[in-house]
């Protein structure tokens, strides 16, 4: 049993997916079957420390070292507790970690930093851990994200092709499965929860707009949707990746400064919803020829935002449905995917695709921290 452990760009808790991998005739990790899934909230003090860093506070070296240590312990403990509560025995933890820096296109090339030390994960969980998946991809010339292109075919094995898979986390990313012998296309489309939640924190004093209920009451400013889309990221052809360092707290502040005086919260959130949907639609139009009319399977926390799902339906020439419709739980999908990536690391199976992140092919992602001798 492999525990996929993830704290995404929204940083709203620790996702743990206990995943069994069915044997494969091809000899790979096999199809993943999620046996249990839970999101465990961060301890309040750790959540506050993490939130400060994600909101732009520059930590000291001591603070960064302690955060790396304490998040690793939290990830390993979460995996162990979920396995214990479900009576399942862990064999491996695959921990994505918490991204606190992901390159924003500045000179010098890509760089990334995920905290949550893998050795601490292994000690806390009592089993081996694979961590730090993104850095090898970057070292091999890639963007470091999104990393799930090779895994999507295993998560969605029986679906008719073509199919587009959209993940709506803090940042949204898109994978195109053409059904033909072509490289899988995957790229970040732009902000999602990082924008919507950022506005909700500022204007509603809430962590997010539950179900998009406030946005549903508002009116969108198409002028602002177009103006926000002038950012150079959106003209960049794949492979491309981004993060909070580009579309984080400072960017949200700048957008709100451009807003009309006395802008209602519902209008701001509705405009943000329409912008997120337009970023996805633009990505499909500009970079995925032949995608018009193909289904769009949506996963991630954004799938629960009804206003956003309606906006996607209106702006994308696609049938937009939750990935649950295709047999994949939208909340656990990314954690399950990292469980597969962790298994691939232990088996020595490569997980890079040049058409995905731009990394040279044939690289095994992740670093292995062995279990303690006592188990």
Number of C-alpha atoms within 10 A of each C-alpha: 20 30 37 33 30 27 24 20 19 22 20 15 17 23 27 33 33 30 26 20 17 12 12 10 8 7 9 16 23 18 19 21 16 22 15 17 22 16 18 18 13 19 10 9 9 13 15 12 15 20 15 12 16 21 15 14 11 11 14 9 9 9 13 16 14 15 20 19 18 18 25 27 21 21 34 30 19 25 30 22 14 21 23 12 9 12 9 14 14 20 14 28 35 37 33 28 25 25 21 18 18 21 20 18 16 8 7 7 12 18 18 18 15 18 22 28 27 31 23 22 34 29 20 19 29 23 23 23 30 30 30 23 25 24 22 18 26 20 15 18 17 28 29 28 27 23 24 22 26 21 21 18 15 15 22 18 12 10 13 12 13 16 20 22 23 26 26 25 22 26 25 27 26 26 25 24 24 19 13 9 7 9 15 19 22 30 27 26 28 29 26 29 25 24 26 27 22 27 25 22 13 15 16 15 11 13 15 20 21 15 17 21 15 19 27 19 13 16 15 19 18 12 10 19 19 12 13 15 18 11 10 7 17 18 13 12 11 20 20 23 26 25 23 25 18 18 18 21 18 14 16 18 14 10 17 15 10 11 13 11 8 6 11 14 18 22 18 25 29 26 22 27 27 25 29 27 27 22 24 22 21 18 23 22 15 11 16 18 8 11 20 15 13 18 18 26 24 27 25 22 18 26 23 18 19 16 22 26 21 15 19 26 17 16 15 23 17 20 14 22 18 21 22 15 11 17 13 19 18 22 23 24 22 28 27 31 26 28 34 29 30 31 24 21 23 18 13 14 18 15 23 25 22 18 19 28 29 20 23 17 18 14 18 20 25 25 20 20 20 17 19 13 7 6 11
